[in-house]
């Protein structure tokens, strides 16, 4: 039976590699803002609005959306227009 012995240095190196992979994943998610469609949570965060305000924007037709299953999706360009126009900030 072959045994591999792990040293503290091995564990430290593993930790560094793991943390670097996690950083890369998080950085990729942050730079993934160039997507065409955004989910409700992302829109609320970007516009700094509550779920109720987002619902009002949907109801009034101010912010177009698509519903797929139980999820709402918003075109990123429409959200950007809202940010430029200053509508829905509340």
C-alpha positions in Angstrom: 0.0 0.0 0.0 1.5 3.3 -1.1 1.1 6.2 1.3 1.5 9.9 0.5 2.4 12.2 3.3 1.0 15.7 3.4 3.1 18.4 4.9 2.0 21.8 6.2 3.7 23.3 3.1 1.6 21.0 0.9 -1.6 22.2 2.6 -0.5 25.8 2.4 0.1 25.5 -1.3 -3.3 23.9 -1.8 -4.9 26.7 0.1 -3.2 29.3 -2.1 -4.2 27.5 -5.3 -7.8 27.2 -4.0 -8.1 30.8 -3.0 -6.7 31.9 -6.4 -9.3 29.8 -8.2 -12.1 31.3 -6.1 -10.8 34.8 -6.9 -10.8 34.0 -10.6 -14.4 32.8 -10.4 -15.5 35.9 -8.5 -13.7 38.2 -10.9 -15.3 36.4 -13.9 -18.7 37.0 -12.4 -18.1 40.7 -11.8 -16.8 41.2 -15.3 -19.8 39.3 -16.7 -21.8 42.5 -16.8 -21.7 42.5 -20.6 -24.5 40.0 -20.8 -27.6 40.8 -22.8 -30.1 39.7 -20.2 -30.2 40.3 -16.5 -32.2 38.7 -13.7 -34.3 40.6 -11.2 -31.8 40.6 -8.4 -29.1 42.0 -10.7 -31.4 44.7 -12.0 -32.4 45.7 -8.4 -28.8 45.9 -7.4 -27.8 47.9 -10.5 -30.7 50.4 -10.1 -30.6 50.3 -6.3 -34.3 49.7 -6.0 -36.5 47.5 -4.0 -38.4 44.4 -5.3 -41.6 46.4 -5.0 -40.2 49.2 -7.2 -39.1 46.8 -9.8 -42.5 45.2 -9.8 -44.1 48.7 -10.3 -41.7 49.3 -13.3 -42.9 46.0 -14.8 -46.6 46.7 -14.2 -46.4 50.2 -15.7 -44.4 49.0 -18.7 -41.6 51.3 -17.8 -39.1 48.5 -17.9 -39.8 45.7 -20.4 -39.1 42.1 -19.3 -39.5 38.5 -20.4 -40.8 35.8 -18.1 -39.3 32.4 -18.5 -40.6 29.9 -16.0 -40.8 31.7 -12.7 -37.9 34.0 -13.5 -38.0 37.6 -14.9 -35.3 38.7 -17.4 -34.5 42.2 -18.4 -32.5 43.4 -21.4 -29.3 45.0 -20.1 -29.7 47.9 -22.6 -33.1 48.7 -21.2 -31.7 48.8 -17.7 -28.8 51.1 -18.9 -31.4 53.4 -20.4 -33.2 53.6 -17.0 -29.9 54.5 -15.3 -29.2 57.3 -17.8 -32.7 58.7 -17.7 -32.8 58.6 -13.9 -36.3 56.8 -13.9 -37.1 54.3 -11.2 -34.6 55.5 -8.7 -36.6 55.1 -5.5 
